[in-house]
């Protein structure tokens, strides 16, 4: 009986704003898992905690970029315009997502940030593009700039990281359904079937 609450809890969607695969899943998840709880994470922190690094920093970079371009086209999302440089540190945008979640604007903010990154080439490692994404969903730039430095927001991001780790999340995007971990945009349909 101790599994009962977990079995009936909604799926959780863990994502990072600088991950193109997270963006692909974010654009599709509402049609497949409309009750999924969006859970922003600091992808760089997940990488470090699991002794991994982004494919964008390795030998598979060009192959990965080509695969992302093809996937974006197949999903009807348009042509990716990669930020320069990419990937970069995503801690600022991760904190901004924690603040947006507290303001009840996580989903629109996350989508605005990811579209700004991958359709307009905005570097979410810089504060300016993060503030622009906030403005697009009605978050005042000065308020968001102050928020990303607030101890409570930093603590919220730490708590989000610990929650993700406690469920076995080691990369993004990941959907957790009744304790089962589905990592990767290509497993979104399997997660939906499991739910």
Beta strands, then each sheet from edge to edge (+ up, - down):
strand 1: 12-15
strand 2: 37-40
strand 3: 174-177
strand 4: 180-183
sheet 1: 2+ 1+ 3- 4+
end
